[in-house]
Amino acid sequence: MYNPPKGYSEEVKQECLKMYLNGMGFRGIERVKGVHHTTIIYWVKKLGEKLPDVPKEDIIPEVGELDELETFIGSKKTKFGFGQQ
């Protein structure tokens, strides 16, 4: 009797993780790769456990990034832009 190998290949696993890291959702990956979304979530959690601990909160990073923010008050005609000139 033929017993197929259980689980997914390392290649499929790496492709799914790369898709997740590039911003694709769990269910989207499921539709494209045919791997159940809870399996992908499990892989992401396992990978996260291998990461080093986060730095202490009192350490201030030397580099930061701030995106432009626009706020509309009342209507879009009344626009207050932060970071605009």
Summary of the structure (lengths in Angstrom):
residues: 85
radius of gyration: 21.3
end to end distance: 72.7
largest distance: 72.7
contacts: 133
relative contact order: 0.10
helix: 39%
strand: 9%
